[in-house]
Amino acid sequence: MKVKACAKINLCLDVLSRRPNGYHDVEMVMTNVDIADVLEIRELEEKKISLICNNKDLATDETNLIYKAIVLLQRETKRDFGVEVRLEKNIPMEAGMAGGSADAAATLKAVNELFQLGISTDRLLELGACLGADIPFCIMGGTALAEGIGEKLTKLKPVPKLKLLIAKPKAGLSTKSVYENLDIDNMNKTGFKHKDVREMVSIIESDEADDIKTLQIAKALNNILEVPSLRLLPLIAEIKQIMNDNNCLGSLMSGSGTAVFGIFDNDSDILGAKAVLEKDDRINYIETATTV
């Protein structure tokens, strides 16, 4: 079985509070883009899990989310089956685009179907949440409001087909370090004004024409995690500025970074921004994309 695992971007992300267990309560709107990993999954006679990837920087042992997803399905069904997964990695790593989560979600769905495990979609969502907060969204796909730690999902209307340019610095930021440098409790105490995620939801759910809705989405982009990330890696702000200087409608870091996307009105502006970014050897990923 061959399946695609689509990347995601955050159109907005707010962190409300920190839980005693270290997790954070969030509100965010996510949507899929047409950058995707490709997984080829087949049954093995030998009862083992084999993961092969074209990207040598990616761990292919039991620490990989694909491996963990298969183990989780084996435990859930009390079945010991052999699986080989060949992964073509196209989603950039440490980008805030849910590459690992998308791969795990695709694995859960595909292995469930391939081995006829009979696990319901609702149960797959629960299992996915055990592995990572973005995995339930990646299982559901489309456009959604996510709450809680990211596992409480509300399906939204599809967004217009947004023209995107995505750029990622060579340097990465771990999600852990970004959250450690976000002092949300102190921000709340000092009267920090959180952006209203419901504004983005209202825009997406409205009946406005696509061109008007695109402009409104671009103006409402917001990600509270940019606060620590721009401080840790100023290049993120430089990428946003280059996109803005080339007439992008709005730009934002996705998730905990470090990928930045810009929404553009036309291809010529995208090419203009891309040409400038390609001259910077601190950036190792530049790609055009659209929402799906």
Salt bridges, closest charged atoms under 4 A:
ASP14 OD1 - HIS194 ND1 2.65
ASP25 OD1 - ARG19 NH2 2.76
GLU27 OE2 - ARG198 NH2 3.13
ASP37 OD2 - LYS89 NZ 2.59
GLU46 OE1 - LYS48 NZ 3.86
GLU76 OE2 - ARG123 NE 2.91
GLU84 OE1 - ARG42 NE 2.86
GLU84 OE1 - ARG86 NE 3.21
ASP103 OD2 - LYS89 NZ 2.94
GLU126 OE1 - ARG123 NH1 2.81
GLU147 OE2 - ARG198 NH2 2.55
GLU180 OE2 - LYS176 NZ 2.57
ASP207 OD1 - LYS157 NZ 2.88
GLU226 OE2 - LYS240 NZ 3.12
GLU238 OE1 - ARG282 NH2 2.78
ASP267 OD1 - LYS163 NZ 3.19
ASP280 OD2 - ARG282 NH2 2.71
